[in-house]
Amino acid sequence: MIFEKTNRRKWTWTDYRLEQGNRVMRTANELRDYWPLTLRQIYYRLVAAGYIVNSRSKYNDLSVLIKQMRLDDWLPWEVLEDRVRRVSDKRGWGDHREFLEAHIDWFLEDYERCYVQDQERYVELWCEKDALSQVFEKVAYPYCIRAVTCRGYQSITFLDDFRRRAQATMDRGQTPVILYFGDLDPSGVQMLEATKQTLEDEMNLWGVEYNRVALTLEQVAAFNLPHDPTAVKTTDKRYKSYVRRFGDIAVELDALHPKTLRELAVEAIESQFDMDLFKEQMEVEQMERQRLADIKQRVMAELRKFD
């Protein structure tokens, strides 16, 4: 879609804004397979393309621009979503017939077998950023593993929940593995280290493998990711140790293209599993689905008699 000038109070579509708007549209279309997106994902694609510089003021300008594009129906509403605020489902059915038909339609449908139940490793995909949660959830789902959104330093309650999951898997003879994705900055690096220390030293959970998949210095160089030295705060108590290890740079996980994030996650997951065993479980699932379909066909006729 190409923008055309329109009249709107309090906002003027200058030539510069039209040009930036068209760049946003092209970027959104290039990322169509990953909708809904976040503002930050679009921002970093524009930075990577050299359309804007990496600064707080440009990020805020883009936020205003995208808001206006959506209000003017130039950027589809479904391109972005608010992943922080939630709306619950409402209670109730229209009547008992609506309820019955819905349950008959869904009866014995969507059976899914756990493909990794006989693997030696129990894997979880951890991501520091809530804004990227859907990218990782979509990757994790086909592999029957959990995607965990950490959102900064974890509470002791959060870590206890993981301890219980990890202990249950170890009781089954599996090794728990965390595949971690986080920012390359003092906090992003130290979060996983702090998690490990708390679980081992304070909660006595040993035997978990902690793998930082991204971001790394090698990835920053390989993908030419934008970084901002001023983002590393000298007042941060972790500043000196971080700079000794990584230099005076800071890069957000969002700077990686969603396709790259997905590829890194898939590679990391499959490196933990015996994929031949994985495929065997998929074949068993197909046979079980056919059995369920046969059962459903016999039961549906009896259920409808009660309407």
C-alpha positions as CSV (number, residue, x, y, z in Angstrom):
1,M,0.0,0.0,0.0
2,I,1.3,3.5,-0.9
3,F,0.2,6.4,1.3
4,E,-1.7,9.4,-0.1
5,K,-2.0,12.7,1.7
6,T,-5.1,13.2,3.8
7,N,-6.4,16.0,5.9
8,R,-6.5,15.5,9.6
9,R,-6.5,18.0,12.4
10,K,-3.4,18.1,14.7
11,W,-1.4,15.9,12.3
12,T,0.0,16.7,8.9
13,W,1.3,14.1,6.5
14,T,4.5,15.8,5.3
15,D,6.6,14.3,2.6
16,Y,9.0,13.0,5.2
17,R,6.3,11.3,7.2
18,L,4.9,9.8,4.1
19,E,8.3,8.4,3.2
20,Q,8.8,6.9,6.7
21,G,5.2,5.5,6.6
22,N,5.9,3.7,3.4
23,R,9.0,2.2,4.9
24,V,7.0,1.0,7.9
25,M,4.5,-0.6,5.5
26,R,7.3,-2.4,3.6
27,T,8.8,-3.6,6.8
28,A,5.5,-4.8,8.2
29,N,4.8,-6.7,4.9
30,E,8.3,-8.3,5.0
31,L,7.4,-9.6,8.5
32,R,3.9,-10.7,7.6
33,D,4.6,-14.3,8.6
34,Y,5.4,-13.1,12.2
35,W,2.3,-10.9,12.8
36,P,1.3,-9.7,15.3
37,L,4.5,-7.7,15.9
38,T,5.7,-5.3,18.5
39,L,6.7,-1.7,17.9
40,R,10.3,-2.6,18.9
41,Q,10.6,-5.3,16.2
42,I,9.6,-2.8,13.5
43,Y,11.9,-0.2,15.0
44,Y,15.0,-2.5,14.8
45,R,14.3,-3.5,11.3
46,L,14.2,0.1,10.3
47,V,17.5,0.7,12.2
48,A,19.1,-2.3,10.6
49,A,18.1,-1.0,7.1
50,G,19.6,2.4,7.9
51,Y,16.4,4.3,7.6
52,I,16.6,5.7,11.1
53,V,19.3,6.0,13.7
54,N,19.2,4.0,17.0
55,S,18.1,6.5,19.6
56,R,15.3,7.0,22.1
57,S,13.9,10.1,20.2
58,K,13.6,8.1,16.9
59,Y,11.9,5.3,18.8
60,N,9.3,7.7,20.2
61,D,8.8,9.4,16.8
62,L,8.1,6.0,15.3
63,S,5.6,5.2,18.0
64,V,3.7,8.4,17.1
65,L,3.9,7.7,13.4
66,I,2.6,4.1,13.7
67,K,-0.2,5.3,15.9
68,Q,-1.3,7.8,13.3
69,M,-0.9,5.2,10.5
70,R,-3.3,2.9,12.3
71,L,-5.8,5.6,13.1
72,D,-5.8,6.5,9.3
73,D,-6.2,2.8,8.4
74,W,-2.9,2.8,6.5
75,L,-1.4,0.2,8.8
76,P,-3.7,-2.8,9.5
77,W,-4.7,-3.0,13.2
78,E,-3.7,-6.7,13.3
79,V,-0.1,-5.9,12.6
80,L,0.6,-5.1,16.2
81,E,-0.9,-6.2,19.5
82,D,-0.7,-5.2,23.2
83,R,0.9,-8.2,24.9
84,V,0.9,-6.8,28.4
85,R,-2.8,-6.0,29.0
86,R,-5.3,-8.9,29.2
87,V,-9.0,-9.4,28.7
88,S,-10.7,-12.4,30.2
89,D,-13.3,-14.5,28.5
90,K,-16.9,-13.9,29.5
91,R,-19.0,-16.6,31.1
92,G,-22.1,-18.3,29.7
93,W,-23.7,-20.0,26.7
94,G,-26.8,-19.0,24.7
95,D,-28.7,-22.1,25.7
96,H,-28.1,-25.9,26.2
97,R,-28.4,-26.6,22.4
98,E,-25.5,-24.2,21.7
99,F,-23.5,-25.9,24.5
100,L,-24.3,-29.4,23.2
101,E,-23.4,-28.6,19.5
102,A,-20.1,-27.0,20.5
103,H,-19.1,-30.0,22.5
104,I,-20.2,-32.5,19.9
105,D,-18.2,-30.6,17.3
106,W,-15.1,-30.6,19.5
107,F,-15.6,-34.1,21.1
108,L,-12.4,-36.1,20.8
109,E,-10.8,-33.5,18.5
110,D,-7.4,-31.9,18.6
111,Y,-5.7,-34.9,20.3
112,E,-2.0,-34.2,20.5
113,R,0.6,-36.7,21.7
114,C,3.7,-35.5,23.6
115,Y,6.5,-36.2,21.1
116,V,9.3,-35.8,23.7
117,Q,8.1,-38.0,26.5
118,D,10.8,-40.6,25.9
119,Q,13.7,-38.2,25.4
120,E,16.6,-38.1,27.7
121,R,16.3,-34.3,28.1
122,Y,13.5,-32.1,29.4
123,V,13.8,-28.7,27.6
124,E,12.4,-25.3,28.3
125,L,12.8,-22.3,26.1
126,W,13.3,-19.2,28.2
127,C,13.1,-15.6,26.9
128,E,13.8,-12.4,28.8
129,K,11.5,-10.3,26.7
130,D,7.7,-10.4,27.0
131,A,7.4,-8.6,23.6
132,L,8.9,-11.7,21.9
133,S,6.9,-14.2,23.7
134,Q,4.8,-15.2,20.7
135,V,7.8,-15.9,18.6
136,F,9.1,-18.4,21.1
137,E,5.7,-19.9,21.9
138,K,5.2,-20.6,18.2
139,V,8.6,-22.3,18.0
140,A,8.1,-24.3,21.2
141,Y,4.6,-25.6,20.5
142,P,5.5,-28.2,17.7
143,Y,8.3,-29.6,19.9
144,C,6.0,-30.1,22.9
145,I,8.1,-28.0,25.2
146,R,7.4,-25.0,27.4
147,A,8.2,-21.4,26.3
148,V,8.9,-19.4,29.5
149,T,8.8,-15.6,29.5
150,C,11.1,-14.4,32.3
151,R,10.6,-10.6,32.2
152,G,13.7,-9.6,34.1
153,Y,14.9,-11.1,37.3
154,Q,12.8,-13.9,38.5
155,S,10.9,-14.1,41.8
156,I,11.4,-16.9,44.2
157,T,7.9,-18.1,43.5
158,F,8.6,-18.3,39.8
159,L,11.8,-20.2,40.5
160,D,10.1,-22.6,42.8
161,D,7.6,-23.4,40.1
162,F,10.5,-24.3,37.8
163,R,12.2,-26.3,40.6
164,R,9.1,-28.4,40.9
165,R,9.0,-29.0,37.1
166,A,12.7,-29.8,37.0
167,Q,12.6,-32.2,40.0
168,A,9.6,-34.0,38.4
169,T,11.5,-34.6,35.2
170,M,14.6,-35.7,37.1
171,D,12.5,-38.2,39.0
172,R,11.5,-39.6,35.5
173,G,15.2,-39.9,34.6
174,Q,15.4,-36.8,32.4
175,T,17.9,-34.0,32.5
176,P,16.3,-30.5,32.7
177,V,17.7,-28.0,30.2
178,I,17.1,-24.2,29.9
179,L,17.7,-22.7,26.5
180,Y,18.0,-18.9,27.3
181,F,17.5,-15.9,25.0
182,G,18.2,-12.5,26.5
183,D,19.7,-9.0,25.8
184,L,23.4,-8.5,25.6
185,D,23.8,-6.0,28.4
186,P,24.8,-6.2,32.1
187,S,21.3,-7.2,33.3
188,G,20.6,-9.5,30.4
189,V,23.8,-11.4,30.9
190,Q,23.6,-11.6,34.7
191,M,19.9,-12.8,34.8
192,L,20.7,-16.3,33.7
193,E,23.7,-16.5,36.0
194,A,21.6,-15.2,38.9
195,T,19.0,-17.8,38.2
196,K,21.5,-20.6,38.3
197,Q,23.1,-19.3,41.5
198,T,19.7,-19.0,43.3
199,L,18.5,-22.4,42.2
200,E,21.7,-24.2,43.1
201,D,23.0,-22.3,46.2
202,E,19.7,-21.3,47.8
203,M,17.2,-23.8,46.5
204,N,19.4,-26.9,46.3
205,L,18.5,-27.7,42.7
206,W,21.4,-29.3,41.0
207,G,21.7,-31.1,37.6
208,V,20.0,-28.5,35.4
209,E,21.9,-27.5,32.2
210,Y,21.9,-23.7,31.5
211,N,22.5,-22.8,27.8
212,R,22.6,-19.2,26.7
213,V,21.6,-19.3,23.0
214,A,21.4,-15.6,22.4
215,L,22.5,-12.9,22.3
216,T,26.2,-13.4,22.0
217,L,29.0,-11.2,20.8
218,E,29.5,-13.5,17.8
219,Q,25.8,-13.0,16.8
220,V,26.1,-9.2,17.1
221,A,29.0,-9.3,14.7
222,A,27.5,-11.9,12.4
223,F,24.2,-10.1,12.0
224,N,25.6,-6.6,12.2
225,L,23.2,-5.7,15.0
226,P,22.8,-2.1,16.1
227,H,24.2,-1.3,19.5
228,D,24.3,1.7,21.7
229,P,27.3,2.2,24.1
230,T,25.3,4.8,26.0
231,A,22.8,2.1,27.0
232,V,25.4,0.5,29.3
233,K,25.0,2.6,32.4
234,T,28.2,3.2,34.3
235,T,26.3,3.4,37.5
236,D,25.2,-0.2,37.1
237,K,27.0,-2.4,39.7
238,R,27.5,-5.0,37.0
239,Y,29.1,-2.5,34.6
240,K,32.8,-3.2,35.2
241,S,32.6,-6.9,35.0
242,Y,30.4,-6.8,32.0
243,V,32.7,-4.4,30.1
244,R,35.7,-6.7,30.8
245,R,33.8,-9.6,29.2
246,F,31.9,-8.0,26.4
247,G,33.1,-4.5,25.8
248,D,31.2,-1.2,26.1
249,I,28.2,-2.3,24.0
250,A,24.5,-3.1,24.6
251,V,22.2,-4.9,22.1
252,E,18.6,-5.9,22.6
253,L,17.3,-9.3,21.6
254,D,14.6,-7.6,19.6
255,A,17.3,-6.5,17.2
256,L,17.4,-10.0,15.7
257,H,15.1,-10.6,12.8
258,P,12.2,-12.9,13.9
259,K,13.2,-15.4,11.3
260,T,16.7,-15.5,12.7
261,L,15.3,-15.9,16.3
262,R,13.2,-18.8,15.1
263,E,16.1,-20.5,13.3
264,L,18.3,-20.1,16.4
265,A,15.6,-21.6,18.7
266,V,14.8,-24.5,16.4
267,E,18.5,-25.4,16.0
268,A,19.0,-25.2,19.8
269,I,15.9,-27.4,20.5
270,E,16.7,-30.1,18.0
271,S,20.3,-30.3,19.3
272,Q,18.9,-31.5,22.6
273,F,16.6,-34.3,21.2
274,D,16.9,-37.6,19.4
275,M,14.9,-36.6,16.3
276,D,14.4,-40.2,15.2
277,L,12.5,-40.9,18.5
278,F,10.6,-37.6,17.9
279,K,9.4,-38.8,14.5
280,E,8.3,-42.2,15.9
281,Q,6.1,-40.4,18.4
282,M,4.5,-38.4,15.5
283,E,3.7,-41.7,13.7
284,V,2.1,-43.1,16.9
285,E,0.0,-40.0,17.2
286,Q,-1.5,-40.5,13.7
287,M,-2.6,-44.0,14.5
288,E,-4.2,-42.9,17.8
289,R,-6.0,-40.0,16.0
290,Q,-7.6,-42.6,13.7
291,R,-8.8,-44.7,16.7
292,L,-10.3,-41.6,18.2
293,A,-12.1,-40.7,15.0
294,D,-13.7,-44.1,14.9
295,I,-14.8,-43.8,18.5
296,K,-16.3,-40.3,17.9
297,Q,-18.3,-41.5,14.9
298,R,-20.0,-44.1,17.1
299,V,-20.6,-41.9,20.1
300,M,-21.9,-38.8,18.2
301,A,-25.1,-40.4,17.1
302,E,-25.9,-41.4,20.7
303,L,-25.2,-37.9,22.1
304,R,-27.6,-36.2,19.7
305,K,-30.5,-38.3,21.1
306,F,-30.3,-36.3,24.3
307,D,-31.1,-33.0,22.7
